[in-house]
């Protein structure tokens, strides 16, 4: 329904707003300085490659599931083919989310360490 799609889209918006600053920070702290430009460029290409791939894969999935009228899924029941498309294309996102749970934030490379060894946000 509308409220479910609204909340899902709101979640996507929050994720998109927080992804870029976090990703750029992690790339800058992980990649050596001499390879930083290449790493940032590779990250930037993901927008365009991902969009193109989404059109190709999404179109193929829509074509495949549109051949049936109603699809019966265990525990869910009968659902329309256009909803099955969302379930199928959502699986890679769930796999990526599980992978992201294993990532740890790298140590801050440009941070100033205090007496305790922890990073400080400003100079004394």
N, CA, C and O atoms as a printed pandas DataFrame, in Angstrom:
     atom_number atom_name residue_name chain_id  residue_number  x_coord  y_coord  z_coord
0              1         N          UNK        A               1    0.809   -1.187    0.000
1              2        CA          UNK        A               1    0.000    0.000    0.000
2              3         C          UNK        A               1    0.853    1.252    0.000
3              4         O          UNK        A               1    2.082    1.199   -0.039
4              5         N          UNK        A               2    0.169    2.364    0.045
5              6        CA          UNK        A               2    0.854    3.660   -0.012
6              7         C          UNK        A               2    1.802    3.863    1.167
7              8         O          UNK        A               2    2.939    4.294    0.978
8              9         N          UNK        A               3    1.344    3.558    2.376
9             10        CA          UNK        A               3    2.183    3.818    3.552
10            11         C          UNK        A               3    3.456    2.967    3.533
11            12         O          UNK        A               3    4.522    3.443    3.921
12            13         N          UNK        A               4    3.353    1.720    3.087
13            14        CA          UNK        A               4    4.544    0.870    2.998
14            15         C          UNK        A               4    5.536    1.380    1.971
15            16         O          UNK        A               4    6.741    1.413    2.223
16            17         N          UNK        A               5    5.025    1.778    0.808
17            18        CA          UNK        A               5    5.912    2.329   -0.217
18            19         C          UNK        A               5    6.506    3.660    0.221
19            20         O          UNK        A               5    7.665    3.954   -0.071
20            21         N          UNK        A               6    5.709    4.469    0.925
21            22        CA          UNK        A               6    6.204    5.748    1.425
22            23         C          UNK        A               6    7.353    5.545    2.404
23            24         O          UNK        A               6    8.382    6.213    2.301
24            25         N          UNK        A               7    7.184    4.628    3.352
25            26        CA          UNK        A               7    8.239    4.361    4.333
26            27         C          UNK        A               7    9.478    3.764    3.676
27            28         O          UNK        A               7   10.603    4.095    4.049
28            29         N          UNK        A               8    9.273    2.882    2.696
29            30        CA          UNK        A               8   10.414    2.303    1.994
30            31         C          UNK        A               8   11.180    3.372    1.237
31            32         O          UNK        A               8   12.411    3.388    1.268
32            33         N          UNK        A               9   10.479    4.260    0.562
33            34        CA          UNK        A               9   11.139    5.333   -0.194
34            35         C          UNK        A               9   11.841    6.307    0.736
35            36         O          UNK        A               9   12.905    6.831    0.408
36            37         N          UNK        A              10   11.245    6.549    1.899
37            38        CA          UNK        A              10   11.878    7.417    2.886
38            39         C          UNK        A              10   13.181    6.777    3.385
39            40         O          UNK        A              10   14.186    7.462    3.569
40            41         N          UNK        A              11   13.151    5.469    3.600
41            42        CA          UNK        A              11   14.364    4.770    4.007
42            43         C          UNK        A              11   15.447    4.839    2.945
43            44         O          UNK        A              11   16.624    4.995    3.272
44            45         N          UNK        A              12   15.067    4.725    1.674
45            46        CA          UNK        A              12   16.027    4.845    0.576
46            47         C          UNK        A              12   16.638    6.245    0.577
47            48         O          UNK        A              12   17.845    6.398    0.393
48            49         N          UNK        A              13   15.810    7.260    0.783
49            50        CA          UNK        A              13   16.311    8.636    0.815
50            51         C          UNK        A              13   17.316    8.859    1.935
51            52         O          UNK        A              13   18.339    9.513    1.732
52            53         N          UNK        A              14   17.030    8.322    3.111
53            54        CA          UNK        A              14   17.965    8.443    4.236
54            55         C          UNK        A              14   19.276    7.730    3.905
55            56         O          UNK        A              14   20.359    8.249    4.177
56            57         N          UNK        A              15   19.170    6.546    3.322
57            58        CA          UNK        A              15   20.371    5.796    2.955
58            59         C          UNK        A              15   21.200    6.523    1.920
59            60         O          UNK        A              15   22.426    6.555    2.024
60            61         N          UNK        A              16   20.553    7.112    0.915
61            62        CA          UNK        A              16   21.280    7.843   -0.115
62            63         C          UNK        A              16   21.943    9.094    0.457
63            64         O          UNK        A              16   23.036    9.468    0.034
64            65         N          UNK        A              17   21.284    9.740    1.417
65            66        CA          UNK        A              17   21.840   10.959    1.999
66            67         C          UNK        A              17   23.064   10.671    2.867
67            68         O          UNK        A              17   23.963   11.506    2.966
68            69         N          UNK        A              18   23.104    9.514    3.488
69            70        CA          UNK        A              18   24.223    9.208    4.383
70            71         C          UNK        A              18   25.324    8.396    3.717
71            72         O          UNK        A              18   26.431    8.314    4.250
72            73         N          UNK        A              19   25.047    7.797    2.568
73            74        CA          UNK        A              19   26.024    6.925    1.927
74            75         C          UNK        A              19   27.275    7.664    1.485
75            76         O          UNK        A              19   28.383    7.247    1.820
76            77         N          UNK        A              20   27.125    8.744    0.745
77            78        CA          UNK        A              20   28.269    9.409    0.140
78            79         C          UNK        A              20   29.287    9.922    1.169
79            80         O          UNK        A              20   30.474    9.628    1.023
80            81         N          UNK        A              21   28.881   10.672    2.198
81            82        CA          UNK        A              21   29.885   11.122    3.176
82            83         C          UNK        A              21   30.591    9.968    3.885
83            84         O          UNK        A              21   31.801   10.015    4.103
84            85         N          UNK        A              22   29.832    8.935    4.242
85            86        CA          UNK        A              22   30.436    7.797    4.941
86            87         C          UNK        A              22   31.380    7.033    4.025
87            88         O          UNK        A              22   32.477    6.656    4.438
88            89         N          UNK        A              23   30.963    6.802    2.783
89            90        CA          UNK        A              23   31.803    6.047    1.841
90            91         C          UNK        A              23   33.088    6.809    1.516
91            92         O          UNK        A              23   34.170    6.221    1.503
92            93         N          UNK        A              24   32.977    8.092    1.258
93            94        CA          UNK        A              24   34.179    8.870    0.935
94            95         C          UNK        A              24   35.148    8.915    2.109
95            96         O          UNK        A              24   36.363    8.860    1.916
96            97         N          UNK        A              25   34.617    9.014    3.322
97            98        CA          UNK        A              25   35.470    9.004    4.506
98            99         C          UNK        A              25   36.188    7.668    4.662
99           100         O          UNK        A              25   37.384    7.628    4.954
100          101         N          UNK        A              26   35.447    6.565    4.463
101          102        CA          UNK        A              26   36.061    5.242    4.602
102          103         C          UNK        A              26   37.085    4.984    3.503
103          104         O          UNK        A              26   38.128    4.382    3.759
104          105         N          UNK        A              27   36.801    5.431    2.290
105          106        CA          UNK        A              27   37.763    5.264    1.191
106          107         C          UNK        A              27   39.026    6.048    1.489
107          108         O          UNK        A              27   40.132    5.536    1.317
108          109         N          UNK        A              28   38.871    7.290    1.936
109          110        CA          UNK        A              28   40.037    8.132    2.232
110          111         C          UNK        A              28   40.886    7.553    3.363
111          112         O          UNK        A              28   42.106    7.716    3.363
112          113         N          UNK        A              29   40.260    6.885    4.319
113          114        CA          UNK        A              29   41.000    6.306    5.435
114          115         C          UNK        A              29   41.584    4.935    5.121
115          116         O          UNK        A              29   42.451    4.459    5.855
116          117         N          UNK        A              30   41.135    4.293    4.057
117          118        CA          UNK        A              30   41.560    2.939    3.733
118          119         C          UNK        A              30   42.600    2.883    2.621
119          120         O          UNK        A              30   43.542    2.094    2.686
120          121         N          UNK        A              31   42.430    3.713    1.612
121          122        CA          UNK        A              31   43.266    3.645    0.406
122          123         C          UNK        A              31   44.499    4.525    0.584
123          124         O          UNK        A              31   44.395    5.633    1.109
124          125         N          UNK        A              32   45.672    4.042    0.149
125          126        CA          UNK        A              32   46.883    4.879    0.210
126          127         C          UNK        A              32   46.711    6.149   -0.619
127          128         O          UNK        A              32   46.002    6.146   -1.625
128          129         N          UNK        A              33   47.355    7.226   -0.200
129          130        CA          UNK        A              33   47.224    8.539   -0.853
130          131         C          UNK        A              33   47.468    8.497   -2.354
131          132         O          UNK        A              33   46.757    9.153   -3.115
132          133         N          UNK        A              34   48.468    7.732   -2.788
133          134        CA          UNK        A              34   48.808    7.714   -4.212
134          135         C          UNK        A              34   47.752    7.009   -5.066
135          136         O          UNK        A              34   47.758    7.159   -6.288
136          137         N          UNK        A              35   46.852    6.249   -4.454
137          138        CA          UNK        A              35   45.792    5.558   -5.205
138          139         C          UNK        A              35   44.409    6.114   -4.898
139          140         O          UNK        A              35   43.404    5.563   -5.346
140          141         N          UNK        A              36   44.351    7.205   -4.134
141          142        CA          UNK        A              36   43.080    7.759   -3.684
142          143         C          UNK        A              36   42.220    8.265   -4.843
143          144         O          UNK        A              36   41.009    8.042   -4.847
144          145         N          UNK        A              37   42.816    8.936   -5.818
145          146        CA          UNK        A              37   42.044    9.455   -6.954
146          147         C          UNK        A              37   41.395    8.319   -7.744
147          148         O          UNK        A              37   40.241    8.426   -8.159
148          149         N          UNK        A              38   42.129    7.248   -7.947
149          150        CA          UNK        A              38   41.563    6.102   -8.670
150          151         C          UNK        A              38   40.426    5.459   -7.883
151          152         O          UNK        A              38   39.414    5.065   -8.462
152          153         N          UNK        A              39   40.587    5.353   -6.581
153          154        CA          UNK        A              39   39.539    4.757   -5.749
154          155         C          UNK        A              39   38.276    5.621   -5.751
155          156         O          UNK        A              39   37.163    5.100   -5.825
156          157         N          UNK        A              40   38.452    6.928   -5.670
157          158        CA          UNK        A              40   37.294    7.823   -5.696
158          159         C          UNK        A              40   36.598    7.765   -7.059
159          160         O          UNK        A              40   35.370    7.801   -7.129
160          161         N          UNK        A              41   37.368    7.677   -8.128
161          162        CA          UNK        A              41   36.796    7.574   -9.474
162          163         C          UNK        A              41   36.021    6.279   -9.639
163          164         O          UNK        A              41   34.937    6.272  -10.221
164          165         N          UNK        A              42   36.566    5.191   -9.135
165          166        CA          UNK        A              42   35.892    3.895   -9.206
166          167         C          UNK        A              42   34.578    3.938   -8.438
167          168         O          UNK        A              42   33.569    3.406   -8.901
168          169         N          UNK        A              43   34.584    4.568   -7.269
169          170        CA          UNK        A              43   33.364    4.721   -6.483
170          171         C          UNK        A              43   32.334    5.563   -7.250
171          172         O          UNK        A              43   31.149    5.230   -7.269
172          173         N          UNK        A              44   32.781    6.634   -7.869
173          174        CA          UNK        A              44   31.887    7.500   -8.629
174          175         C          UNK        A              44   31.272    6.811   -9.836
175          176         O          UNK        A              44   30.140    7.118  -10.209
176          177         N          UNK        A              45   31.998    5.886  -10.455
177          178        CA          UNK        A              45   31.464    5.151  -11.605
178          179         C          UNK        A              45   30.311    4.238  -11.206
179          180         O          UNK        A              45   29.487    3.881  -12.048
180          181         N          UNK        A              46   30.243    3.865   -9.961
181          182        CA          UNK        A              46   29.206    2.956   -9.495
182          183         C          UNK        A              46   27.801    3.480   -9.735
183          184         O          UNK        A              46   26.880    2.696   -9.968
184          185         N          UNK        A              47   27.622    4.796   -9.683
185          186        CA          UNK        A              47   26.302    5.384   -9.912
186          187         C          UNK        A              47   25.821    5.039  -11.313
187          188         O          UNK        A              47   24.684    4.602  -11.495
188          189         N          UNK        A              48   26.676    5.234  -12.294
189          190        CA          UNK        A              48   26.280    5.045  -13.683
190          191         C          UNK        A              48   26.235    3.564  -14.069
191          192         O          UNK        A              48   25.322    3.130  -14.772
192          193         N          UNK        A              49   27.205    2.807  -13.615
193          194        CA          UNK        A              49   27.186    1.373  -13.903
194          195         C          UNK        A              49   26.011    0.683  -13.205
195          196         O          UNK        A              49   25.359   -0.185  -13.785
196          197         N          UNK        A              50   25.752    1.072  -11.971
197          198        CA          UNK        A              50   24.635    0.491  -11.233
198          199         C          UNK        A              50   23.289    0.836  -11.854
199          200         O          UNK        A              50   22.396   -0.010  -11.906
200          201         N          UNK        A              51   23.136    2.066  -12.323
201          202        CA          UNK        A              51   21.881    2.461  -12.966
202          203         C          UNK        A              51   21.656    1.674  -14.251
203          204         O          UNK        A              51   20.552    1.187  -14.496
204          205         N          UNK        A              52   22.684    1.548  -15.063
205          206        CA          UNK        A              52   22.556    0.782  -16.302
206          207         C          UNK        A              52   22.258   -0.678  -16.041
207          208         O          UNK        A              52   21.417   -1.280  -16.708
208          209         N          UNK        A              53   22.950   -1.246  -15.066
209          210        CA          UNK        A              53   22.722   -2.639  -14.704
210          211         C          UNK        A              53   21.309   -2.839  -14.147
211          212         O          UNK        A              53   20.682   -3.870  -14.395
212          213         N          UNK        A              54   20.814   -1.860  -13.401
213          214        CA          UNK        A              54   19.459   -1.947  -12.858
214          215         C          UNK        A              54   18.426   -1.994  -13.976
215          216         O          UNK        A              54   17.457   -2.748  -13.891
216          217         N          UNK        A              55   18.622   -1.197  -15.019
217          218        CA          UNK        A              55   17.692   -1.230  -16.145
218          219         C          UNK        A              55   17.729   -2.584  -16.855
219          220         O          UNK        A              55   16.686   -3.143  -17.194
220          221         N          UNK        A              56   18.933   -3.104  -17.075
221          222        CA          UNK        A              56   19.055   -4.390  -17.764
222          223         C          UNK        A              56   18.468   -5.543  -16.953
223          224         O          UNK        A              56   17.663   -6.323  -17.463
224          225         N          UNK        A              57   18.871   -5.645  -15.703
225          226        CA          UNK        A              57   18.398   -6.749  -14.863
226          227         C          UNK        A              57   16.915   -6.580  -14.548
227          228         O          UNK        A              57   16.148   -7.541  -14.616
228          229         N          UNK        A              58   16.514   -5.360  -14.205
229          230        CA          UNK        A              58   15.102   -5.124  -13.890
230          231         C          UNK        A              58   14.197   -5.431  -15.068
231          232         O          UNK        A              58   13.144   -6.046  -14.899
232          233         N          UNK        A              59   14.598   -5.009  -16.263
233          234        CA          UNK        A              59   13.804   -5.303  -17.455
234          235         C          UNK        A              59   13.707   -6.787  -17.731
235          236         O          UNK        A              59   12.649   -7.284  -18.118
236          237         N          UNK        A              60   14.804   -7.497  -17.534
237          238        CA          UNK        A              60   14.790   -8.953  -17.741
238          239         C          UNK        A              60   13.883   -9.650  -16.734
239          240         O          UNK        A              60   13.157  -10.579  -17.088
240          241         N          UNK        A              61   13.923   -9.207  -15.492
241          242        CA          UNK        A              61   13.078   -9.814  -14.461
242          243         C          UNK        A              61   11.608   -9.518  -14.739
243          244         O          UNK        A              61   10.762  -10.404  -14.615
244          245         N          UNK        A              62   11.301   -8.278  -15.114
245          246        CA          UNK        A              62    9.914   -7.934  -15.427
246          247         C          UNK        A              62    9.406   -8.781  -16.587
247          248         O          UNK        A              62    8.286   -9.288  -16.540
248          249         N          UNK        A              63   10.213   -8.936  -17.615
249          250        CA          UNK        A              63    9.805   -9.743  -18.765
250          251         C          UNK        A              63    9.575  -11.200  -18.358
251          252         O          UNK        A              63    8.626  -11.834  -18.820
252          253         N          UNK        A              64   10.438  -11.726  -17.499
253          254        CA          UNK        A              64   10.312  -13.125  -17.084
254          255         C          UNK        A              64    9.063  -13.365  -16.237
255          256         O          UNK        A              64    8.363  -14.358  -16.437
256          257         N          UNK        A              65    8.777  -12.468  -15.294
257          258        CA          UNK        A              65    7.636  -12.705  -14.404
258          259         C          UNK        A              65    6.313  -12.251  -15.006
259          260         O          UNK        A              65    5.255  -12.646  -14.517
260          261         N          UNK        A              66    6.343  -11.441  -16.042
261          262        CA          UNK        A              66    5.093  -10.957  -16.627
262          263         C          UNK        A              66    4.386  -12.016  -17.471
263          264         O          UNK        A              66    3.271  -11.790  -17.941
264          265         N          UNK        A              67    5.018  -13.154  -17.662
265          266        CA          UNK        A              67    4.409  -14.236  -18.429
266          267         C          UNK        A              67    3.332  -14.976  -17.642
267          268         O          UNK        A              67    2.561  -15.743  -18.219
268          269         N          UNK        A              68    3.273  -14.754  -16.334
269          270        CA          UNK        A              68    2.296  -15.441  -15.495
270          271         C          UNK        A              68    1.274  -14.440  -14.963
271          272         O          UNK        A              68    1.534  -13.238  -14.903
272          273         N          UNK        A              69    0.113  -14.955  -14.580
273          274        CA          UNK        A              69   -0.934  -14.083  -14.047
274          275         C          UNK        A              69   -0.737  -13.818  -12.546
275          276         O          UNK        A              69   -0.631  -12.670  -12.112
276          277         N          UNK        A              70   -0.691  -14.875  -11.788
277          278        CA          UNK        A              70   -0.530  -14.774  -10.339
278          279         C          UNK        A              70    0.516  -15.795   -9.919
279          280         O          UNK        A              70    0.556  -16.907  -10.447
280          281         N          UNK        A              71    1.346  -15.422   -8.988
281          282        CA          UNK        A              71    2.398  -16.318   -8.518
282          283         C          UNK        A              71    2.108  -16.671   -7.065
283          284         O          UNK        A              71    1.842  -15.793   -6.244
284          285         N          UNK        A              72    2.162  -17.958   -6.756
285          286        CA          UNK        A              72    1.934  -18.435   -5.394
286          287         C          UNK        A              72    3.270  -18.665   -4.712
287          288         O          UNK        A              72    4.102  -19.431   -5.199
288          289         N          UNK        A              73    3.474  -17.999   -3.584
289          290        CA          UNK        A              73    4.690  -18.164   -2.803
290          291         C          UNK        A              73    4.343  -18.768   -1.449
291          292         O          UNK        A              73    3.331  -18.403   -0.850
292          293         N          UNK        A              74    5.175  -19.690   -0.958
293          294        CA          UNK        A              74    4.901  -20.266    0.361
294          295         C          UNK        A              74    4.949  -19.193    1.447
295          296         O          UNK        A              74    5.786  -18.292    1.403
296          297         N          UNK        A              75    4.072  -19.293    2.392
297          298        CA          UNK        A              75    3.935  -18.391    3.541
298          299         C          UNK        A              75    3.404  -17.006    3.173
299          300         O          UNK        A              75    2.949  -16.276    4.053
300          301         N          UNK        A              76    3.449  -16.631    1.910
301          302        CA          UNK        A              76    2.970  -15.315    1.491
302          303         C          UNK        A              76    1.630  -15.429    0.788
303          304         O          UNK        A              76    0.726  -14.631    1.034
304          305         N          UNK        A              77    1.500  -16.405   -0.074
305          306        CA          UNK        A              77    0.259  -16.589   -0.818
306          307         C          UNK        A              77    0.383  -16.073   -2.235
307          308         O          UNK        A              77    1.479  -16.019   -2.793
308          309         N          UNK        A              78   -0.740  -15.694   -2.815
309          310        CA          UNK        A              78   -0.772  -15.229   -4.200
310          311         C          UNK        A              78   -0.381  -13.758   -4.273
311          312         O          UNK        A              78   -0.919  -12.921   -3.548
312          313         N          UNK        A              79    0.552  -13.460   -5.148
313          314        CA          UNK        A              79    0.943  -12.067   -5.358
314          315         C          UNK        A              79    1.058  -11.786   -6.852
315          316         O          UNK        A              79    1.310  -12.686   -7.654
316          317         N          UNK        A              80    0.871  -10.539   -7.200
317          318        CA          UNK        A              80    0.933  -10.106   -8.601
318          319         C          UNK        A              80    2.373  -10.148   -9.097
319          320         O          UNK        A              80    3.300   -9.990   -8.303
320          321         N          UNK        A              81    2.576  -10.360  -10.400
321          322        CA          UNK        A              81    3.937  -10.437  -10.949
322          323         C          UNK        A              81    4.787   -9.192  -10.696
323          324         O          UNK        A              81    5.991   -9.307  -10.467
324          325         N          UNK        A              82    4.176   -7.999  -10.733
325          326        CA          UNK        A              82    4.986   -6.803  -10.510
326          327         C          UNK        A              82    5.551   -6.758   -9.100
327          328         O          UNK        A              82    6.603   -6.160   -8.878
328          329         N          UNK        A              83    4.873   -7.377   -8.145
329          330        CA          UNK        A              83    5.398   -7.437   -6.777
330          331         C          UNK        A              83    6.521   -8.466   -6.663
331          332         O          UNK        A              83    7.454   -8.285   -5.880
332          333         N          UNK        A              84    6.435   -9.530   -7.434
333          334        CA          UNK        A              84    7.507  -10.530   -7.453
334          335         C          UNK        A              84    8.807   -9.893   -7.958
335          336         O          UNK        A              84    9.899  -10.234   -7.502
336          337         N          UNK        A              85    8.669   -8.970   -8.899
337          338        CA          UNK        A              85    9.853   -8.261   -9.402
338          339         C          UNK        A              85   10.592   -7.584   -8.258
339          340         O          UNK        A              85   11.817   -7.671   -8.179
340          341         N          UNK        A              86    9.868   -6.912   -7.373
341          342        CA          UNK        A              86   10.509   -6.259   -6.229
342          343         C          UNK        A              86   11.188   -7.267   -5.316
343          344         O          UNK        A              86   12.274   -7.003   -4.799
344          345         N          UNK        A              87   10.562   -8.416   -5.114
345          346        CA          UNK        A              87   11.172   -9.453   -4.267
346          347         C          UNK        A              87   12.468   -9.971   -4.884
347          348         O          UNK        A              87   13.462  -10.158   -4.183
348          349         N          UNK        A              88   12.457  -10.201   -6.193
349          350        CA          UNK        A              88   13.645  -10.753   -6.861
350          351         C          UNK        A              88   14.800   -9.756   -6.876
351          352         O          UNK        A              88   15.932  -10.111   -6.549
352          353         N          UNK        A              89   14.518   -8.513   -7.254
353          354        CA          UNK        A              89   15.615   -7.544   -7.338
354          355         C          UNK        A              89   16.065   -7.072   -5.959
355          356         O          UNK        A              89   17.111   -6.435   -5.844
356          357         N          UNK        A              90   15.294   -7.371   -4.906
357          358        CA          UNK        A              90   15.695   -7.007   -3.558
358          359         C          UNK        A              90   16.690   -7.960   -2.927
359          360         O          UNK        A              90   17.368   -7.596   -1.966
360          361         N          UNK        A              91   16.791   -9.185   -3.452
361          362        CA          UNK        A              91   17.687  -10.186   -2.875
362          363         C          UNK        A              91   19.157   -9.735   -2.890
363          364         O          UNK        A              91   19.832   -9.876   -1.870
364          365         N          UNK        A              92   19.678   -9.200   -4.003
365          366        CA          UNK        A              92   21.074   -8.732   -3.959
366          367         C          UNK        A              92   21.301   -7.633   -2.921
367          368         O          UNK        A              92   22.376   -7.552   -2.327
368          369         N          UNK        A              93   20.295   -6.793   -2.702
369          370        CA          UNK        A              93   20.423   -5.763   -1.669
370          371         C          UNK        A              93   20.524   -6.351   -0.278
371          372         O          UNK        A              93   21.274   -5.850    0.559
372          373         N          UNK        A              94   19.774   -7.413   -0.026
373          374        CA          UNK        A              94   19.862   -8.080    1.276
374          375         C          UNK        A              94   21.224   -8.737    1.472
375          376         O          UNK        A              94   21.783   -8.708    2.568
376          377         N          UNK        A              95   21.748   -9.324    0.413
377          378        CA          UNK        A              95   23.088   -9.930    0.484
378          379         C          UNK        A              95   24.130   -8.855    0.744
379          380         O          UNK        A              95   25.031   -9.048    1.560
380          381         N          UNK        A              96   24.015   -7.722    0.056
381          382        CA          UNK        A              96   24.956   -6.612    0.272
382          383         C          UNK        A              96   24.839   -6.080    1.699
383          384         O          UNK        A              96   25.848   -5.729    2.310
384          385         N          UNK        A              97   23.623   -6.017    2.233
385          386        CA          UNK        A              97   23.439   -5.541    3.605
386          387         C          UNK        A              97   24.113   -6.466    4.609
387          388         O          UNK        A              97   24.699   -5.997    5.584
388          389         N          UNK        A              98   24.038   -7.777    4.382
389          390        CA          UNK        A              98   24.735   -8.716    5.263
390          391         C          UNK        A              98   26.244   -8.528    5.188
391          392         O          UNK        A              98   26.939   -8.618    6.201
392          393         N          UNK        A              99   26.749   -8.264    3.982
393          394        CA          UNK        A              99   28.178   -8.019    3.823
394          395         C          UNK        A              99   28.592   -6.734    4.546
395          396         O          UNK        A              99   29.645   -6.692    5.181
396          397         N          UNK        A             100   27.778   -5.702    4.451
397          398        CA          UNK        A             100   28.101   -4.422    5.086
398          399         C          UNK        A             100   28.154   -4.572    6.608
399          400         O          UNK        A             100   28.908   -3.862    7.273
400          401         N          UNK        A             101   27.366   -5.483    7.157
401          402        CA          UNK        A             101   27.410   -5.710    8.602
402          403         C          UNK        A             101   28.779   -6.204    9.073
403          404         O          UNK        A             101   29.121   -6.054   10.246
404          405         N          UNK        A             102   29.558   -6.788    8.171
405          406        CA          UNK        A             102   30.882   -7.292    8.551
406          407         C          UNK        A             102   31.962   -6.217    8.466
407          408         O          UNK        A             102   33.066   -6.416    8.974
408          409         N          UNK        A             103   31.666   -5.089    7.838
409          410        CA          UNK        A             103   32.665   -4.028    7.680
410          411         C          UNK        A             103   32.890   -3.306    9.001
411          412         O          UNK        A             103   31.956   -3.085    9.772
412          413         N          UNK        A             104   34.112   -2.953    9.242
413          414        CA          UNK        A             104   34.467   -2.158   10.419
414          415         C          UNK        A             104   35.066   -0.851    9.946
415          416         O          UNK        A             104   35.745   -0.803    8.920
416          417         N          UNK        A             105   34.814    0.200   10.689
417          418        CA          UNK        A             105   35.353    1.503   10.313
418          419         C          UNK        A             105   36.864    1.503   10.484
419          420         O          UNK        A             105   37.369    1.119   11.539
420          421         N          UNK        A             106   37.594    1.934    9.446
421          422        CA          UNK        A             106   39.054    1.969    9.561
422          423         C          UNK        A             106   39.487    3.082   10.504
423          424         O          UNK        A             106   38.729    4.021   10.748
424          425         N          UNK        A             107   40.710    2.981   11.037
425          426        CA          UNK        A             107   41.216    4.056   11.897
426          427         C          UNK        A             107   41.301    5.355   11.106
427          428         O          UNK        A             107   41.628    5.345    9.919
428          429         N          UNK        A             108   41.011    6.453   11.756
429          430        CA          UNK        A             108   41.049    7.760   11.109
430          431         C          UNK        A             108   42.489    8.115   10.780
431          432         O          UNK        A             108   43.333    8.188   11.672
432          433         N          UNK        A             109   42.774    8.335    9.499
433          434        CA          UNK        A             109   44.149    8.603    9.103
434          435         C          UNK        A             109   44.541   10.054    9.321
435          436         O          UNK        A             109   45.715   10.331    9.563
436          437         N          UNK        A             110   43.608   10.986    9.245
437          438        CA          UNK        A             110   43.944   12.402    9.388
438          439         C          UNK        A             110   43.611   12.951   10.756
439          440         O          UNK        A             110   43.693   14.162   10.962
440          441         N          UNK        A             111   43.235   12.099   11.705
441          442        CA          UNK        A             111   42.824   12.571   13.023
442          443         C          UNK        A             111   44.039   12.862   13.896
443          444         O          UNK        A             111   45.105   12.270   13.725
444          445         N          UNK        A             112   43.860   13.763   14.808
445          446        CA          UNK        A             112   44.911   14.111   15.774
446          447         C          UNK        A             112   44.676   13.283   17.026
447          448         O          UNK        A             112   43.593   13.323   17.610
448          449         N          UNK        A             113   45.693   12.532   17.439
449          450        CA          UNK        A             113   45.553   11.666   18.605
450          451         C          UNK        A             113   45.803   12.448   19.882
451          452         O          UNK        A             113   46.720   13.265   19.956
452          453         N          UNK        A             114   44.977   12.187   20.884
453          454        CA          UNK        A             114   45.156   12.808   22.186
454          455         C          UNK        A             114   46.103   11.982   23.045
455          456         O          UNK        A             114   46.708   11.025   22.561
456          457         N          UNK        A             115   46.235   12.346   24.314
457          458        CA          UNK        A             115   47.129   11.651   25.228
458          459         C          UNK        A             115   46.708   10.199   25.426
459          460         O          UNK        A             115   47.551    9.329   25.644
460          461         N          UNK        A             116   45.399    9.936   25.351
461          462        CA          UNK        A             116   44.905    8.574   25.565
462          463         C          UNK        A             116   45.022    7.720   24.301
463          464         O          UNK        A             116   44.778    6.514   24.349
464          465         N          UNK        A             117   45.391    8.329   23.173
465          466        CA          UNK        A             117   45.479    7.601   21.928
466          467         C          UNK        A             117   44.215    7.683   21.093
467          468         O          UNK        A             117   44.198    7.261   19.937
468          469         N          UNK        A             118   43.155    8.229   21.680
469          470        CA          UNK        A             118   41.890    8.378   20.941
470          471         C          UNK        A             118   41.954    9.627   20.056
471          472         O          UNK        A             118   42.669   10.582   20.359
472          473         N          UNK        A             119   41.205    9.600   18.975
473          474        CA          UNK        A             119   41.188   10.725   18.053
474          475         C          UNK        A             119   40.464   11.902   18.678
475          476         O          UNK        A             119   39.426   11.742   19.321
476          477         N          UNK        A             120   41.030   13.098   18.477
477          478        CA          UNK        A             120   40.399   14.326   18.936
478          479         C          UNK        A             120   39.810   15.049   17.740
479          480         O          UNK        A             120   40.271   14.876   16.612
480          481         N          UNK        A             121   38.803   15.852   17.985
481          482        CA          UNK        A             121   38.181   16.592   16.893
482          483         C          UNK        A             121   38.770   17.972   16.698
483          484         O          UNK        A             121   38.583   18.566   15.637
484          485         N          UNK        A             122   39.468   18.499   17.678
485          486        CA          UNK        A             122   40.064   19.817   17.520
486          487         C          UNK        A             122   41.419   19.879   18.213
487          488         O          UNK        A             122   41.739   19.043   19.057
488          489         N          UNK        A             123   42.207   20.883   17.842
489          490        CA          UNK        A             123   43.523   21.059   18.456
490          491         C          UNK        A             123   43.369   21.659   19.839
491          492         O          UNK        A             123   42.398   22.368   20.103
492          493         N          UNK        A             124   44.333   21.378   20.743
493          494        CA          UNK        A             124   44.216   21.905   22.112
494          495         C          UNK        A             124   44.371   23.407   22.177
495          496         O          UNK        A             124   44.296   23.989   23.259
